[in-house]
Amino acid sequence: MGGTVEAVSRSPRHRFSKEVVDRVLLVQGHGVEGDAHAGATIQHRSRKRWRPNDPNPRQVHLLHAELLDLLRDKGFHVCPGDVGENVLTRGVDLLALPRGARVRLGDDAVVEVTGLRNPCVQMDRFQDGLMEAVLRRTDDDELERLAGVMGVVVAGGEVRPGDAVRVELPEGEHQPLKPV
């Protein structure tokens, strides 16, 4: 399973959108250097109030560029970095990965997938109707979250647009992703 990195983004402030940059540095056990959500412990503002010392399962946000294509087809104006992702990939079905899958980015960086990004009302503040567009119901009436996956950095390294993306599945029984 492989694809490419289409864009990389970060923001030193807790904002919904992130600035697209030429490269990001992933730091083991920390996240994206210079990004407000990086840290060994929870950095998400609403969660930090309640559990500030819990491990941070959301160090890196990976998003599939195919979602931006779909959103544009539905009339939304979305560009890389707009929905807060750190790494925009193409050609990898991120949502189908099991918990614990490892995503190799470029030569050195490895992100272990911890779960699904749970979209919030900030999406609608960015563009009306966006939150509903990144959620859908299955035939079994289960809610599917399409807004990418979250992970932790298990091996640091530089990541740039054009870098290869390779997936390593965990051994044993695969656990489906849940929101983190």
C-alpha positions, 0 to 999 in steps of 0.5 A: 500500500503506497501513495505520496505526500501532497502537502504538509502544514503546521500552526504554532497557534490553536487554530482550525486551519494550518499554514502549508509549508515546504517541510515539517519535522516529525519528532518522536513522541512529540509530533510536528515541530512548531505545531500547537497540537504537538506534545507528549501529553494532550494538547487539544484545548477542550480535552486538556482542561479535563485530562492534561497529563494523559498521553497525546494520541493526536500528535499528527493529523493525516488526511487523504487528499481524495476527501478534499476532491470530494468536498470540492465536488460538493461545492466547498472551497477547501485547500491543503491545510484548511481543515487542520491536517499536518500531512495531506496524502494521496493514494492511501486509504487512511480510513481503512487502516487498523489501529496500530498501522504504521505510516512511513512518510519519506525516508525516516518518519513513521506515524502510528495510527491511533484513531479517527479524527472526530470532526467538530463544530469548528468545521461549520464555522470554517464553512457552513455544512462542512461538518455534515459533509465529512460525516455519513451514515452507512447502510447499517446506520453507523456514523462514518467519520471521513476527516482523516486519522490521528497518530503518534510519531514513533520515528522522527524525520523530515516530511515534504510534498512528493515524499513516498507514503508506505503503510505497514499493517500490525501483526495479529487481529486488526482493530478498527479505528475509533474516534480519538 
